[in-house]
Amino acid sequence: MTTALKLAAAAVILAVLYTALKSWLPVWAPFIGLAGILVLFALLSGDTLGSLMGYLQDLQQMTGTLAYLCLFKSLGIILLTDYGRDMCRDAGLSAVAGCVEFGGRCLVLLTAWPLFSGVIQNIRLLAGQGL
């Protein structure tokens, strides 16, 4: 619970700083968002990230290397694309935000393509065996 309170307090502080900087120094306001990500990662660096890494290692052992790599890369692409899209929308660039979102979707599709081809091969094998 204390981690959630720390995150909420950091979000409020960052929102106030962002609003103040946006009116005084609009060029520097997006850097508050980037600094905020670093602060949030610092707050999560304790037990939360450790338990998350444990879950990811368990997932890797259950699914195998190829599925794990596709899932992990897709997760990273989704998070970065979402953050980039939000930054563009906050800056008033909705057309660029749409392009970032579409590009992220295409990258996730390309990253997950080996899984799709594996599923198709398994379906063909099962269809060839008459199952």
Salt bridges, closest charged atoms under 4 A:
ASP82 OD1 - ARG85 NH2 2.34
ASP86 OD1 - ARG85 NH2 3.29
GLU101 OE2 - ARG85 NH1 3.43
GLU101 OE1 - ARG89 NH2 3.57
GLU101 OE2 - ARG105 NH2 3.19
